[in-house]
Amino acid sequence: MPSQYSLLKESWVMILMYTLALIMIFVLTFHLLLVSPLTGKSFDETLSYSFVVHNLTYYRIVFGLLLYAAVIHGMNGLRIILLEWIHPKRAQWAINLVIIALIAVLLAIGTYTLIVV
């Protein structure tokens, strides 16, 4: 397959980043509204265990979208920064491998938390 169709080509990466950013705008706004004074609860009440567990179970899909979008967006941003900072081609595969491993670990922990709660 020619390199012009590579999934790590910068145009695909930027489309992914923009898509994830749009998802996070809506999902994070919803999340922040859950803990805002508009709910009629004080900030301390929104930090209670029962309130958090209720939101995590009732809005599991929304928090799952937030988890996946934030982790992939953030780790890809870190990958881009590291690739600009460390230029040798030999180090690029190592950076990509470490970032992919971090994404997998963070998504596994987050998914486990969403499922168990």
N, C-alpha and C positions, 0 to 999 in steps of 0.2 A: 504494500500500500504506500503511495507517495506521501512524503512528509507534509504536503499541503493539506492533507486530511487528518492530521494528528489532532487528538482531543486536547492535547496540552498546548496547541497553538494559541497565541495570545488573544485572537479574536473570540475563540470559544471560551477562554477563561474570563474575558471581560463580559461576555453575554451571561455567563454563569454568575459572575459577581453582581451585575446589575439586576438579574432576576432574583437572586437571594436578597439583595438590598430592598427591592420592592416588597418581597414577602415579609421581610422583617419590619418594614415601615408599618404595615397593617397589623401584623401579629403583635409587635411590641407595643403599639398604641393600645390595642385591646388589653394586653397584660397590664399596662400602666393604668388604664381606666379601672381595672379590678381593684387596685389598691389606692385609688384616688378618693378624695372626700365626696365625690359624686355618688359613691355607693352607700353613703349614710353611716359609714363606720369610721372610727378614728384610725389613724395609722397604726397604733399599737394593736388594735383589734385585727387588722389585716395581717399582722405578723404572728397571730396565734396559730398553734399547730392545727386545730380543727378547721380554721378558715383556709389554711394552705392546702391541707389534704382534700378538703371539699373542692377547691378550685382545680387541683391537679387531677382529681378523678372526673369531675364534671366536664372540664375543658381539656381533656387528655390530648385530643387531636391538635388543638391550637398550640398547646405547650410542646407537643412533638414537632410541629412545624417550626416553632421558635427555636427549639433545640437544634434540629438539623440545619436550619438556615444559618443560625449564629455560629455554630461550630465550623461548618464548611466555609462560610464567608470569612470568619476570623482566621482560621488556619491557612486558607489560601492567601489572605492578605499577608500573613506572617511569612509564607513561602515566597511571595513576590518580594518582600523586603529583604529576606535573606539572600535570594538570588541576585538582587541588585548589589548587595553588600559584599557577597563572596562570588567573585567572577569566574574562577577556574571551572572549566567544563567537567572535570573529574568530580568536583564537589556537588554539582547540580543533582546528579542521580541520588547522592546520599541525602541531600536536603529533601528532595521529593519523597524518598523512602521514609525518612523520619516524620515528615508532615503527614503522610498517609497513615503511618502507624499511630500518630497522635490523634488523628481524626477518628480512626477506628476505636481507640481506647476511650476517648471522650464520648463518642456516640454510644458505645456499649454501656458505659456507666450511666449516661443520661437516660437511655432507653430502659435499662434495668430499673432505675429509679421511678420512671413513669409507670412501668408495669407493676412493680411491687406496691407502690402507693395506690 
